Amino acid sequence: MSPEGVIEPGKVRRRVEARSLLCYWANTELGIGQAELSHRLPLNQPAVSNAVRRGARLARERGYRIEPGK
């Protein structure tokens, strides 16, 4: 999926999962606040909060992680 595809509006499962992981990692690894993410993405603040929780669950359940230098 292209970077543009991740931030396009819509509820296609693959896009929702990718956007959730983006929100989770941006919030936890980069320290970008949820309010800031809601301004940058086509999501309101409660949707970003849900996405962060969903991303954390996806990362944990599927073993996804960010590796430095990749």
Distance bins in CASP14 RR format, pairs under 12 A and 6 or more apart:
PFRMAT RR
TARGET T0000
AUTHOR 0000-0000-0000
RMODE 2
METHOD distances of the structure
MODEL  1
1 7 0 0 0 0 0 1 0 0 0 0 0
1 8 0 0 0 0 1 0 0 0 0 0 0
1 12 0 0 0 0 1 0 0 0 0 0 0
1 13 0 0 0 0 0 1 0 0 0 0 0
1 14 1 0 0 1 0 0 0 0 0 0 0
1 15 1 0 0 1 0 0 0 0 0 0 0
1 16 0 0 0 0 0 1 0 0 0 0 0
1 17 0 0 0 0 1 0 0 0 0 0 0
1 18 1 0 1 0 0 0 0 0 0 0 0
1 19 0 0 0 0 1 0 0 0 0 0 0
1 21 0 0 0 0 0 1 0 0 0 0 0
1 22 0 0 0 0 0 1 0 0 0 0 0
2 8 0 0 0 0 1 0 0 0 0 0 0
2 14 0 0 0 0 0 1 0 0 0 0 0
2 15 0 0 0 0 0 1 0 0 0 0 0
2 18 0 0 0 0 0 1 0 0 0 0 0
3 15 0 0 0 0 0 1 0 0 0 0 0
3 18 0 0 0 0 1 0 0 0 0 0 0
3 19 0 0 0 0 0 1 0 0 0 0 0
3 22 0 0 0 0 1 0 0 0 0 0 0
3 41 0 0 0 0 0 1 0 0 0 0 0
4 15 0 0 0 0 0 1 0 0 0 0 0
4 18 0 0 0 0 0 1 0 0 0 0 0
4 19 0 0 0 0 0 1 0 0 0 0 0
4 42 0 0 0 0 0 1 0 0 0 0 0
5 12 0 0 0 0 1 0 0 0 0 0 0
5 14 0 0 0 0 1 0 0 0 0 0 0
5 15 1 0 0 1 0 0 0 0 0 0 0
5 16 0 0 0 0 0 1 0 0 0 0 0
5 18 1 0 0 1 0 0 0 0 0 0 0
5 19 0 0 0 0 1 0 0 0 0 0 0
5 22 0 0 0 0 0 1 0 0 0 0 0
5 41 0 0 0 0 0 1 0 0 0 0 0
5 42 0 0 0 0 0 1 0 0 0 0 0
6 12 0 0 0 0 0 1 0 0 0 0 0
6 14 0 0 0 0 1 0 0 0 0 0 0
6 15 1 0 0 1 0 0 0 0 0 0 0
6 16 0 0 0 0 1 0 0 0 0 0 0
6 17 0 0 0 0 1 0 0 0 0 0 0
6 18 1 0 1 0 0 0 0 0 0 0 0
6 19 1 0 1 0 0 0 0 0 0 0 0
6 20 0 0 0 0 1 0 0 0 0 0 0
6 21 0 0 0 0 1 0 0 0 0 0 0
6 22 1 0 1 0 0 0 0 0 0 0 0
6 23 0 0 0 0 0 1 0 0 0 0 0
6 25 0 0 0 0 0 1 0 0 0 0 0
6 26 0 0 0 0 0 1 0 0 0 0 0
6 40 0 0 0 0 0 1 0 0 0 0 0
6 41 0 0 0 0 1 0 0 0 0 0 0
6 42 0 0 0 0 0 1 0 0 0 0 0
6 43 0 0 0 0 0 1 0 0 0 0 0
6 51 0 0 0 0 0 1 0 0 0 0 0
7 15 0 0 0 0 1 0 0 0 0 0 0
7 16 0 0 0 0 0 1 0 0 0 0 0
7 18 0 0 0 0 1 0 0 0 0 0 0
7 19 1 0 0 1 0 0 0 0 0 0 0
7 22 1 0 0 1 0 0 0 0 0 0 0
7 23 0 0 0 0 0 1 0 0 0 0 0
7 26 0 0 0 0 0 1 0 0 0 0 0
7 37 0 0 0 0 0 1 0 0 0 0 0
7 40 0 0 0 0 1 0 0 0 0 0 0
7 41 1 0 1 0 0 0 0 0 0 0 0
7 42 1 0 0 1 0 0 0 0 0 0 0
7 43 0 0 0 0 1 0 0 0 0 0 0
7 51 0 0 0 0 0 1 0 0 0 0 0
8 14 0 0 0 0 0 1 0 0 0 0 0
8 15 1 0 0 1 0 0 0 0 0 0 0
8 16 0 0 0 0 0 1 0 0 0 0 0
8 18 0 0 0 0 0 1 0 0 0 0 0
8 19 0 0 0 0 1 0 0 0 0 0 0
8 41 0 0 0 0 1 0 0 0 0 0 0
8 42 1 0 0 1 0 0 0 0 0 0 0
8 43 0 0 0 0 0 1 0 0 0 0 0
9 15 0 0 0 0 1 0 0 0 0 0 0
9 16 0 0 0 0 0 1 0 0 0 0 0
9 19 0 0 0 0 1 0 0 0 0 0 0
9 41 0 0 0 0 1 0 0 0 0 0 0
9 42 1 0 1 0 0 0 0 0 0 0 0
9 43 0 0 0 0 1 0 0 0 0 0 0
9 44 0 0 0 0 0 1 0 0 0 0 0
9 47 0 0 0 0 0 1 0 0 0 0 0
10 16 1 0 0 1 0 0 0 0 0 0 0
10 18 0 0 0 0 0 1 0 0 0 0 0
10 19 0 0 0 0 1 0 0 0 0 0 0
10 41 0 0 0 0 0 1 0 0 0 0 0
10 42 1 0 0 1 0 0 0 0 0 0 0
10 43 0 0 0 0 0 1 0 0 0 0 0
10 47 0 0 0 0 0 1 0 0 0 0 0
11 17 0 0 0 0 0 1 0 0 0 0 0
11 19 0 0 0 0 1 0 0 0 0 0 0
11 20 0 0 0 0 0 1 0 0 0 0 0
11 42 0 0 0 0 0 1 0 0 0 0 0
11 43 0 0 0 0 0 1 0 0 0 0 0
11 47 0 0 0 0 0 1 0 0 0 0 0
11 51 0 0 0 0 0 1 0 0 0 0 0
12 18 0 0 0 0 1 0 0 0 0 0 0
12 19 0 0 0 0 1 0 0 0 0 0 0
13 19 0 0 0 0 0 1 0 0 0 0 0
13 20 0 0 0 0 0 1 0 0 0 0 0
13 54 0 0 0 0 0 1 0 0 0 0 0
13 58 0 0 0 0 0 1 0 0 0 0 0
14 20 0 0 0 0 0 1 0 0 0 0 0
14 21 0 0 0 0 0 1 0 0 0 0 0
14 58 0 0 0 0 0 1 0 0 0 0 0
15 21 0 0 0 0 0 1 0 0 0 0 0
15 22 0 0 0 0 0 1 0 0 0 0 0
15 41 0 0 0 0 0 1 0 0 0 0 0
15 42 0 0 0 0 0 1 0 0 0 0 0
15 43 0 0 0 0 0 1 0 0 0 0 0
15 51 0 0 0 0 0 1 0 0 0 0 0
16 22 0 0 0 0 0 1 0 0 0 0 0
16 23 0 0 0 0 0 1 0 0 0 0 0
16 41 0 0 0 0 0 1 0 0 0 0 0
16 42 0 0 0 0 0 1 0 0 0 0 0
16 43 0 0 0 0 0 1 0 0 0 0 0
16 47 0 0 0 0 0 1 0 0 0 0 0
16 50 0 0 0 0 0 1 0 0 0 0 0
16 51 1 0 0 1 0 0 0 0 0 0 0
16 54 1 0 0 1 0 0 0 0 0 0 0
16 55 0 0 0 0 1 0 0 0 0 0 0
16 58 0 0 0 0 1 0 0 0 0 0 0
17 23 0 0 0 0 0 1 0 0 0 0 0
17 24 0 0 0 0 0 1 0 0 0 0 0
17 51 0 0 0 0 1 0 0 0 0 0 0
17 54 1 0 0 1 0 0 0 0 0 0 0
17 55 1 0 0 1 0 0 0 0 0 0 0
17 57 0 0 0 0 0 1 0 0 0 0 0
17 58 1 0 1 0 0 0 0 0 0 0 0
17 59 0 0 0 0 0 1 0 0 0 0 0
17 61 0 0 0 0 0 1 0 0 0 0 0
17 62 0 0 0 0 1 0 0 0 0 0 0
17 64 0 0 0 0 1 0 0 0 0 0 0
18 24 0 0 0 0 0 1 0 0 0 0 0
18 25 0 0 0 0 0 1 0 0 0 0 0
18 41 0 0 0 0 0 1 0 0 0 0 0
18 51 0 0 0 0 0 1 0 0 0 0 0
18 54 0 0 0 0 0 1 0 0 0 0 0
18 55 0 0 0 0 1 0 0 0 0 0 0
18 58 0 0 0 0 1 0 0 0 0 0 0
18 59 0 0 0 0 0 1 0 0 0 0 0
18 64 0 0 0 0 0 1 0 0 0 0 0
19 25 0 0 0 0 0 1 0 0 0 0 0
19 26 0 0 0 0 0 1 0 0 0 0 0
19 37 0 0 0 0 1 0 0 0 0 0 0
19 40 0 0 0 0 0 1 0 0 0 0 0
19 41 1 0 0 1 0 0 0 0 0 0 0
19 42 0 0 0 0 1 0 0 0 0 0 0
19 43 1 0 0 1 0 0 0 0 0 0 0
19 47 0 0 0 0 1 0 0 0 0 0 0
19 48 0 0 0 0 1 0 0 0 0 0 0
19 50 0 0 0 0 0 1 0 0 0 0 0
19 51 1 0 0 1 0 0 0 0 0 0 0
19 52 0 0 0 0 0 1 0 0 0 0 0
19 54 0 0 0 0 1 0 0 0 0 0 0
19 55 0 0 0 0 1 0 0 0 0 0 0
19 58 0 0 0 0 0 1 0 0 0 0 0
20 26 0 0 0 0 0 1 0 0 0 0 0
20 27 0 0 0 0 0 1 0 0 0 0 0
20 37 0 0 0 0 0 1 0 0 0 0 0
20 41 0 0 0 0 0 1 0 0 0 0 0
20 43 0 0 0 0 0 1 0 0 0 0 0
20 47 0 0 0 0 0 1 0 0 0 0 0
20 48 0 0 0 0 1 0 0 0 0 0 0
20 49 0 0 0 0 0 1 0 0 0 0 0
20 50 0 0 0 0 1 0 0 0 0 0 0
20 51 1 0 1 0 0 0 0 0 0 0 0
20 52 1 0 0 1 0 0 0 0 0 0 0
20 53 0 0 0 0 1 0 0 0 0 0 0
20 54 1 0 1 0 0 0 0 0 0 0 0
20 55 1 1 0 0 0 0 0 0 0 0 0
20 56 0 0 0 0 1 0 0 0 0 0 0
20 57 0 0 0 0 1 0 0 0 0 0 0
20 58 1 0 0 1 0 0 0 0 0 0 0
20 59 0 0 0 0 1 0 0 0 0 0 0
20 61 0 0 0 0 0 1 0 0 0 0 0
20 62 0 0 0 0 0 1 0 0 0 0 0
20 64 0 0 0 0 0 1 0 0 0 0 0
21 27 0 0 0 0 0 1 0 0 0 0 0
21 28 0 0 0 0 0 1 0 0 0 0 0
21 29 0 0 0 0 0 1 0 0 0 0 0
21 51 0 0 0 0 1 0 0 0 0 0 0
21 52 0 0 0 0 1 0 0 0 0 0 0
21 53 0 0 0 0 0 1 0 0 0 0 0
21 54 0 0 0 0 1 0 0 0 0 0 0
21 55 1 0 1 0 0 0 0 0 0 0 0
21 56 0 0 0 0 1 0 0 0 0 0 0
21 57 0 0 0 0 0 1 0 0 0 0 0
21 58 1 0 1 0 0 0 0 0 0 0 0
21 59 1 0 0 1 0 0 0 0 0 0 0
21 60 0 0 0 0 0 1 0 0 0 0 0
21 61 0 0 0 0 0 1 0 0 0 0 0
21 62 0 0 0 0 1 0 0 0 0 0 0
21 63 0 0 0 0 0 1 0 0 0 0 0
21 64 1 0 0 1 0 0 0 0 0 0 0
21 65 0 0 0 0 0 1 0 0 0 0 0
21 66 0 0 0 0 1 0 0 0 0 0 0
22 28 0 0 0 0 0 1 0 0 0 0 0
22 29 0 0 0 0 0 1 0 0 0 0 0
22 30 0 0 0 0 0 1 0 0 0 0 0
22 32 0 0 0 0 0 1 0 0 0 0 0
22 37 0 0 0 0 1 0 0 0 0 0 0
22 40 0 0 0 0 0 1 0 0 0 0 0
22 41 1 0 0 1 0 0 0 0 0 0 0
22 43 0 0 0 0 0 1 0 0 0 0 0
22 48 0 0 0 0 0 1 0 0 0 0 0
22 51 1 0 0 1 0 0 0 0 0 0 0
22 52 0 0 0 0 1 0 0 0 0 0 0
22 54 0 0 0 0 0 1 0 0 0 0 0
22 55 0 0 0 0 1 0 0 0 0 0 0
22 58 0 0 0 0 0 1 0 0 0 0 0
22 59 0 0 0 0 0 1 0 0 0 0 0
22 64 0 0 0 0 0 1 0 0 0 0 0
22 66 0 0 0 0 0 1 0 0 0 0 0
23 29 0 0 0 0 0 1 0 0 0 0 0
23 30 0 0 0 0 0 1 0 0 0 0 0
23 31 0 0 0 0 0 1 0 0 0 0 0
23 32 0 0 0 0 1 0 0 0 0 0 0
23 33 0 0 0 0 1 0 0 0 0 0 0
23 34 1 0 0 1 0 0 0 0 0 0 0
23 36 0 0 0 0 0 1 0 0 0 0 0
23 37 1 0 1 0 0 0 0 0 0 0 0
23 38 0 0 0 0 1 0 0 0 0 0 0
23 40 0 0 0 0 0 1 0 0 0 0 0
23 41 1 0 0 1 0 0 0 0 0 0 0
23 42 0 0 0 0 0 1 0 0 0 0 0
23 43 1 0 0 1 0 0 0 0 0 0 0
23 45 0 0 0 0 0 1 0 0 0 0 0
23 47 0 0 0 0 1 0 0 0 0 0 0
23 48 1 0 1 0 0 0 0 0 0 0 0
23 49 0 0 0 0 1 0 0 0 0 0 0
23 50 0 0 0 0 1 0 0 0 0 0 0
23 51 1 1 0 0 0 0 0 0 0 0 0
23 52 1 0 1 0 0 0 0 0 0 0 0
23 53 0 0 0 0 1 0 0 0 0 0 0
23 54 0 0 0 0 1 0 0 0 0 0 0
23 55 1 0 0 1 0 0 0 0 0 0 0
23 56 0 0 0 0 1 0 0 0 0 0 0
23 58 0 0 0 0 0 1 0 0 0 0 0
23 59 0 0 0 0 0 1 0 0 0 0 0
24 30 0 0 0 0 0 1 0 0 0 0 0
24 31 0 0 0 0 0 1 0 0 0 0 0
24 32 0 0 0 0 0 1 0 0 0 0 0
24 33 0 0 0 0 0 1 0 0 0 0 0
24 34 0 0 0 0 0 1 0 0 0 0 0
24 37 0 0 0 0 0 1 0 0 0 0 0
24 48 0 0 0 0 0 1 0 0 0 0 0
24 49 0 0 0 0 0 1 0 0 0 0 0
24 50 0 0 0 0 0 1 0 0 0 0 0
24 51 1 0 0 1 0 0 0 0 0 0 0
24 52 1 0 1 0 0 0 0 0 0 0 0
24 53 0 0 0 0 1 0 0 0 0 0 0
24 54 1 0 0 1 0 0 0 0 0 0 0
24 55 1 1 0 0 0 0 0 0 0 0 0
24 56 1 0 1 0 0 0 0 0 0 0 0
24 57 0 0 0 0 1 0 0 0 0 0 0
24 58 1 0 0 1 0 0 0 0 0 0 0
24 59 1 0 0 1 0 0 0 0 0 0 0
24 60 0 0 0 0 1 0 0 0 0 0 0
24 64 0 0 0 0 1 0 0 0 0 0 0
24 65 0 0 0 0 0 1 0 0 0 0 0
24 66 0 0 0 0 0 1 0 0 0 0 0
25 31 0 0 0 0 1 0 0 0 0 0 0
25 32 0 0 0 0 1 0 0 0 0 0 0
25 37 0 0 0 0 0 1 0 0 0 0 0
25 51 0 0 0 0 0 1 0 0 0 0 0
25 52 0 0 0 0 1 0 0 0 0 0 0
25 55 0 0 0 0 1 0 0 0 0 0 0
25 56 0 0 0 0 1 0 0 0 0 0 0
25 58 0 0 0 0 0 1 0 0 0 0 0
25 59 1 0 0 1 0 0 0 0 0 0 0
25 64 0 0 0 0 1 0 0 0 0 0 0
25 65 0 0 0 0 1 0 0 0 0 0 0
25 66 1 0 1 0 0 0 0 0 0 0 0
25 67 0 0 0 0 0 1 0 0 0 0 0
26 32 1 0 1 0 0 0 0 0 0 0 0
26 33 1 0 0 1 0 0 0 0 0 0 0
26 34 0 0 0 0 1 0 0 0 0 0 0
26 36 0 0 0 0 1 0 0 0 0 0 0
26 37 1 0 1 0 0 0 0 0 0 0 0
26 38 0 0 0 0 0 1 0 0 0 0 0
26 40 0 0 0 0 1 0 0 0 0 0 0
26 41 0 0 0 0 1 0 0 0 0 0 0
26 43 0 0 0 0 0 1 0 0 0 0 0
26 48 0 0 0 0 1 0 0 0 0 0 0
26 51 0 0 0 0 1 0 0 0 0 0 0
26 52 0 0 0 0 1 0 0 0 0 0 0
26 55 0 0 0 0 0 1 0 0 0 0 0
26 66 0 0 0 0 0 1 0 0 0 0 0
27 33 1 0 1 0 0 0 0 0 0 0 0
27 34 1 0 0 1 0 0 0 0 0 0 0
27 35 0 0 0 0 0 1 0 0 0 0 0
27 36 0 0 0 0 1 0 0 0 0 0 0
27 37 1 0 0 1 0 0 0 0 0 0 0
27 38 0 0 0 0 0 1 0 0 0 0 0
27 40 0 0 0 0 0 1 0 0 0 0 0
27 41 0 0 0 0 0 1 0 0 0 0 0
27 45 0 0 0 0 0 1 0 0 0 0 0
27 48 0 0 0 0 1 0 0 0 0 0 0
27 49 0 0 0 0 1 0 0 0 0 0 0
27 51 0 0 0 0 1 0 0 0 0 0 0
27 52 1 0 1 0 0 0 0 0 0 0 0
27 53 0 0 0 0 0 1 0 0 0 0 0
27 54 0 0 0 0 0 1 0 0 0 0 0
27 55 0 0 0 0 1 0 0 0 0 0 0
27 56 0 0 0 0 1 0 0 0 0 0 0
27 59 0 0 0 0 0 1 0 0 0 0 0
28 34 0 0 0 0 0 1 0 0 0 0 0
28 37 0 0 0 0 0 1 0 0 0 0 0
28 52 1 0 0 1 0 0 0 0 0 0 0
28 53 0 0 0 0 0 1 0 0 0 0 0
28 55 0 0 0 0 1 0 0 0 0 0 0
28 56 1 0 0 1 0 0 0 0 0 0 0
28 59 0 0 0 0 1 0 0 0 0 0 0
28 60 0 0 0 0 0 1 0 0 0 0 0
28 65 0 0 0 0 0 1 0 0 0 0 0
28 66 0 0 0 0 1 0 0 0 0 0 0
29 52 0 0 0 0 0 1 0 0 0 0 0
29 55 0 0 0 0 0 1 0 0 0 0 0
29 56 0 0 0 0 0 1 0 0 0 0 0
29 59 0 0 0 0 0 1 0 0 0 0 0
29 64 0 0 0 0 0 1 0 0 0 0 0
29 65 0 0 0 0 1 0 0 0 0 0 0
29 66 1 0 1 0 0 0 0 0 0 0 0
29 67 0 0 0 0 0 1 0 0 0 0 0
29 68 0 0 0 0 0 1 0 0 0 0 0
30 36 0 0 0 0 0 1 0 0 0 0 0
30 37 0 0 0 0 1 0 0 0 0 0 0
30 40 0 0 0 0 0 1 0 0 0 0 0
30 66 0 0 0 0 1 0 0 0 0 0 0
31 37 0 0 0 0 1 0 0 0 0 0 0
31 52 0 0 0 0 0 1 0 0 0 0 0
32 38 0 0 0 0 0 1 0 0 0 0 0
32 39 0 0 0 0 0 1 0 0 0 0 0
32 40 0 0 0 0 1 0 0 0 0 0 0
32 41 0 0 0 0 0 1 0 0 0 0 0
32 48 0 0 0 0 1 0 0 0 0 0 0
32 52 0 0 0 0 0 1 0 0 0 0 0
33 39 0 0 0 0 1 0 0 0 0 0 0
33 40 0 0 0 0 0 1 0 0 0 0 0
33 41 0 0 0 0 0 1 0 0 0 0 0
33 45 0 0 0 0 1 0 0 0 0 0 0
33 48 0 0 0 0 1 0 0 0 0 0 0
33 49 0 0 0 0 0 1 0 0 0 0 0
33 52 0 0 0 0 1 0 0 0 0 0 0
34 40 0 0 0 0 0 1 0 0 0 0 0
34 41 0 0 0 0 0 1 0 0 0 0 0
34 43 0 0 0 0 1 0 0 0 0 0 0
34 44 0 0 0 0 0 1 0 0 0 0 0
34 45 1 0 1 0 0 0 0 0 0 0 0
34 46 0 0 0 0 1 0 0 0 0 0 0
34 47 0 0 0 0 1 0 0 0 0 0 0
34 48 1 0 1 0 0 0 0 0 0 0 0
34 49 1 0 1 0 0 0 0 0 0 0 0
34 50 0 0 0 0 0 1 0 0 0 0 0
34 51 0 0 0 0 1 0 0 0 0 0 0
34 52 1 0 0 1 0 0 0 0 0 0 0
34 53 0 0 0 0 0 1 0 0 0 0 0
35 41 0 0 0 0 0 1 0 0 0 0 0
35 43 0 0 0 0 0 1 0 0 0 0 0
35 44 0 0 0 0 0 1 0 0 0 0 0
35 45 1 0 1 0 0 0 0 0 0 0 0
35 46 0 0 0 0 0 1 0 0 0 0 0
35 48 1 0 0 1 0 0 0 0 0 0 0
35 49 0 0 0 0 1 0 0 0 0 0 0
35 52 0 0 0 0 0 1 0 0 0 0 0
36 43 0 0 0 0 0 1 0 0 0 0 0
36 45 0 0 0 0 1 0 0 0 0 0 0
36 48 0 0 0 0 1 0 0 0 0 0 0
37 43 1 0 0 1 0 0 0 0 0 0 0
37 44 0 0 0 0 0 1 0 0 0 0 0
37 45 0 0 0 0 1 0 0 0 0 0 0
37 46 0 0 0 0 0 1 0 0 0 0 0
37 47 0 0 0 0 1 0 0 0 0 0 0
37 48 1 0 1 0 0 0 0 0 0 0 0
37 49 0 0 0 0 1 0 0 0 0 0 0
37 50 0 0 0 0 0 1 0 0 0 0 0
37 51 0 0 0 0 1 0 0 0 0 0 0
37 52 0 0 0 0 1 0 0 0 0 0 0
38 44 1 0 1 0 0 0 0 0 0 0 0
38 45 1 0 1 0 0 0 0 0 0 0 0
38 46 0 0 0 0 1 0 0 0 0 0 0
38 47 1 0 0 1 0 0 0 0 0 0 0
38 48 1 0 1 0 0 0 0 0 0 0 0
38 49 0 0 0 0 1 0 0 0 0 0 0
38 50 0 0 0 0 0 1 0 0 0 0 0
38 51 0 0 0 0 1 0 0 0 0 0 0
38 52 0 0 0 0 0 1 0 0 0 0 0
39 45 0 0 0 0 1 0 0 0 0 0 0
39 48 0 0 0 0 1 0 0 0 0 0 0
40 48 0 0 0 0 1 0 0 0 0 0 0
41 47 0 0 0 0 1 0 0 0 0 0 0
41 48 1 0 0 1 0 0 0 0 0 0 0
41 51 0 0 0 0 1 0 0 0 0 0 0
41 52 0 0 0 0 0 1 0 0 0 0 0
42 48 0 0 0 0 0 1 0 0 0 0 0
42 51 0 0 0 0 0 1 0 0 0 0 0
43 49 0 0 0 0 1 0 0 0 0 0 0
43 50 0 0 0 0 1 0 0 0 0 0 0
43 51 1 0 0 1 0 0 0 0 0 0 0
43 52 0 0 0 0 0 1 0 0 0 0 0
43 54 0 0 0 0 0 1 0 0 0 0 0
44 50 0 0 0 0 0 1 0 0 0 0 0
44 51 0 0 0 0 0 1 0 0 0 0 0
45 51 0 0 0 0 0 1 0 0 0 0 0
45 52 0 0 0 0 0 1 0 0 0 0 0
46 52 0 0 0 0 0 1 0 0 0 0 0
46 53 0 0 0 0 0 1 0 0 0 0 0
47 53 0 0 0 0 0 1 0 0 0 0 0
47 54 0 0 0 0 0 1 0 0 0 0 0
48 54 0 0 0 0 0 1 0 0 0 0 0
48 55 0 0 0 0 0 1 0 0 0 0 0
49 55 0 0 0 0 0 1 0 0 0 0 0
49 56 0 0 0 0 0 1 0 0 0 0 0
50 56 0 0 0 0 0 1 0 0 0 0 0
50 57 0 0 0 0 0 1 0 0 0 0 0
51 57 0 0 0 0 0 1 0 0 0 0 0
51 58 0 0 0 0 0 1 0 0 0 0 0
52 58 0 0 0 0 0 1 0 0 0 0 0
52 59 0 0 0 0 0 1 0 0 0 0 0
53 59 0 0 0 0 0 1 0 0 0 0 0
53 60 0 0 0 0 0 1 0 0 0 0 0
54 60 0 0 0 0 0 1 0 0 0 0 0
54 61 0 0 0 0 0 1 0 0 0 0 0
54 62 0 0 0 0 0 1 0 0 0 0 0
55 61 0 0 0 0 1 0 0 0 0 0 0
55 62 0 0 0 0 1 0 0 0 0 0 0
55 63 0 0 0 0 0 1 0 0 0 0 0
55 64 0 0 0 0 1 0 0 0 0 0 0
55 65 0 0 0 0 0 1 0 0 0 0 0
56 62 0 0 0 0 0 1 0 0 0 0 0
56 63 0 0 0 0 0 1 0 0 0 0 0
56 64 0 0 0 0 0 1 0 0 0 0 0
56 65 0 0 0 0 0 1 0 0 0 0 0
57 63 0 0 0 0 0 1 0 0 0 0 0
57 64 0 0 0 0 0 1 0 0 0 0 0
58 64 1 0 0 1 0 0 0 0 0 0 0
58 65 0 0 0 0 0 1 0 0 0 0 0
59 65 1 0 0 1 0 0 0 0 0 0 0
59 66 0 0 0 0 1 0 0 0 0 0 0
END
